[in-house]
């Protein structure tokens, strides 16, 4: 975390989310950023969870309980801070780097972040996104149209549900019997091993 000084990234260009797509070769979600005053693109390959968070915000889908990026956004505001901009600064070994720039009590604070999380938070805070000029237009694209990307997480109805059944909804009323039946239907092999 750095206080007071933003990351030096050369000339910055304001970008916006143009679309969300799928890389045909790897079947990986890609958020496509386009410069606000131009046509150059910056595709960034991201994880399915972050793609879902971005897609849900773009579609205006809200849940009765906050998801992770909504929660972070609420915490930031509750602590008297404001997300003022996102900076996507460089790429190293095929990994993009970004910073979240907050204002708190007149002080600017830059915090290292993944670009996918930065974009998801910027959309929620209506904060501008900037990318280093040298990153734009460098990568050839072979990406499906945005409507081909299904952002539904596996645990949501319509996704690839575990054991073919939808889990009980977190926010809805779940009776003990429904929850018990769902838990009985799960196979431990479905979960894999957690490696921190």
N, C-alpha and C positions, 0 to 999 in steps of 0.2 A: 504494500500500500504506500502510495506517495501522497504527501500533503502539499498543497499549494501550487505545485508545478505539474502541468499535464505532460504526457509523453511527447517527446519531440518526434514527429513523424513526417516532417517535410510538409509539402503542400497538401492541404486537405480539401476534399470535394464532398459536398453534401449528397447523400444517396438516400433512396427510399426503397422499400420492399416492392419489387415489381411483380414477383410471383413466387410460388412454391412449386417445385417439380421433383421428378425422379431422374436420377442418373441411370440411363438405360443399361450401361455396362455393369454397374454394381448394385442396382436397385436401392440406392441410397438417397434419402431426401436431400434436396438442395434448395437453399434460400437464394434467390436471385435478386441482388441489389442493383439498381440503375441510378446513374447520376441524375440529380434533379433537373439540371439544365444541360442535358445531353443524352446520348444514346449508349454510352459505354456501360458495360455490365461487370458485376463482380459476383460470380457464383461461389457460394461457400457450402461445402458438404457438411451436413449436421446430423445429429441423432434423431430417431423417431420421436422421442419424448419432447425434444425442443421444437421439432417440426410441428407436432400437435399443438404445443403452446402458442406458436406463432400463428398457425392456421385458425385456432379457436378465437384468438384476438382479432384477426383480420375479418373473421366471419361474424364477430360480435356475439359469440356464444359465451354466456355467463352461467356459472354454477352458484347454487345457494351457499356453498362453502368455498373458501378460496383455495385455488390450486397454488402450487409453489411460487410461480412468478407473480401471481396476484398477491400472495402473502408478503413476498419480499417488497413489492411496491407499496403495500400498506404500511409495512414496518418502516420503510424509508421516510414516508410522509409523517408517520406518528412520532418519529425521532427528530422532527424539525429539519429534515434534509429534503433536497429536491434534485432529481436526476436532470441535469441540464443538457447533457449531450453524451453520445457514444462515439468513441474513436476506434476505428479498425485500422491498425497502424502498420502491421507488417506480416509477412509469411516466412516461416522458417521450417524446413523439412516437411513441407506440405501441411503445416499447421498455422492457422491464422491467429493473430493476437489482437486483443481489443482491450479498451479501458472504459469503465463507467466513470463519468465525471459528475460529481455531486457538489452542490453548494450547501454549506451549513454554517450559519452565523457569519456569513460574508467570506468564509474560507472555501477555496476550491479543493476538493479531494478526489484524486484519481485512483481507482481500484482496478486491478487486473481482472479480466473476465474473459470467458469464451465468447466469441462473436454471436453464437446462437442464443445464449442467455442474454447478452447485451441487446440484441434485436428484440427479443421477447419483452424485456423490461422497457425498452424505448417505446415500443408500441403502446404499452399500458400507460406510460407517463407522457405520451405525446411529445417525447424529446427527439430532437434531430439526431440523425446518424451521419457521421462523416467517415470517409475512407481516404487513406493515403492515395494521392493521384497515381502513383506508380503501380498500384494494385489493379486499377481498372483496365478492363479489356485485355487481360493477359491470357485468360484461359479459354480454349475452345470448348464449346458447349454441344453436348448431345443429350438433351434433357427432354423428357416427355412434357406435354402441356400440363399446366397446373391441375386441371380437373382429373388427370390420371393419378394424382397422389391422394391416397386416402389417409387423412391424418388421425383416424380413429385408433386410439391405443387399444392393445389387446384386451384390456380389462373393461372396455366400454361395449355396450350392446352394438353389434354390427362389426366388431373387430374379430380377431382370431381368439375366441374365448378358450380358456383352459378347460380341458375335458368336455368341450362342446357346450358348456352351459355358461350363462352370464353370472358373474358374482353378484352378491347382494349389493344394492346401491347404498353408498355410504350415507347419503342424506335422507333416503326414504325410510319409512317404517319397515323394519325387518323383524319378522317373528322368529322366535327361537327355533321353531321347526324348519323354517325355510333356510336359516343359516346352518343348522345342523346337517340338513340334506346336502347343501352346497359343499360343506367341508368334507362330508363323506365321499363325495364324487371326485375329489381332488386326488391326483396321483403324485406322490413326492417327486417322482422322476420328472414331472412337468416343470419343476422350478429350477433345476440346475444347482450349482454350488456357488455361494457368494464368496467372492475373493476381493478383499478390500484393496 
